[in-house]
């Protein structure tokens, strides 16, 4: 079944529009994030995050197959080191995001973390007038958090801001990753690193007193993120321009708001809806400021050309790929 998945995914490239794949991936991602909030009732966010990362690592190792280990043996120390750093940044994004969503609304946490993506995109364009989009997004976040009401959860906002910093590091670091790994291989290895990094914080809660229902539930969450969103994004990235991809990705905070309403009952007030609109407009505005017509992810030419596995085409070295400092890789999906 696993071996037949990638040929099916490759055939889907020609039957499903890339923007639709991206939107489906975003809804899957934030469905998983909303369900994770329910899981926090049974275990702390660090434990849930570790279990998600561990499940994702195991699933992706199975998908990578024997070719994954051949790729590891063929990789240089620098390439392996880059994967370790990326995995650490990925773990930070997921852990801080989980801690934030345990305290503040899903849409608000996503919008704050989206600031990291927006800062990298705007600074990469090196045009002062584009800073207006950062100002608009910050204003939107202020409307979402409503600090004037006096009940602002500073810890939740702090964790979301820490996640935004991890996003910045993640995007910058992906530009330096070599082309020694295919998409699935790079993601699998980064998830393994993420599981190891978060183990000291979350493993004890799952191992000392295991909860079978929670184990199965976190498997479902891991399928919703990162499995489904990334695999859909992996196809969509090769068929969309960087501008189109970034424009659609700017809808992600709004998707998080919708899923928070539907699955957690987090109903926003009018000022929060206005704040969300500001964040989305800022993201779209920044995306349209990049007039590049190039693909969101270029084809990667392997130096060693290890077998990427059944039905897997050459792809980016990790969850996103770009080595052009003037045009950073498209932002990863918020964890």
Secondary structure, 3 states (H helix, E strand, C coil): CCCCHHHHHHHHCCCCCHHHHHHHHHHHHHHHHHHHHHHCCCCCHHHHHHHHHHHHHHHHHHHHCHHHHHHHHHCCHHHHHHHHHHHHHHHHHHHHHHHHHCCCCHHHHHHHHHHHHHHHHHHHHCCHHHHHHHHHHHHHHHHHHCHHHCCCCHHHHHHHHHHHHHHHHHHHHHCCCCCCCCHHHHHHHHHHHHHHHHHHHHHHHHHCCCCHHHHHHHHHHHHHHHHHHHHHHHHHCCCCEHHHHHHHHCCHHHHHHHHHHHHHCCCCCHHHHHHHHHHHHHHHHHHHHCCCCCECCCCCCCCCCCCCCCCCCCCCCCCCCCCCCCCCCCCCCCC
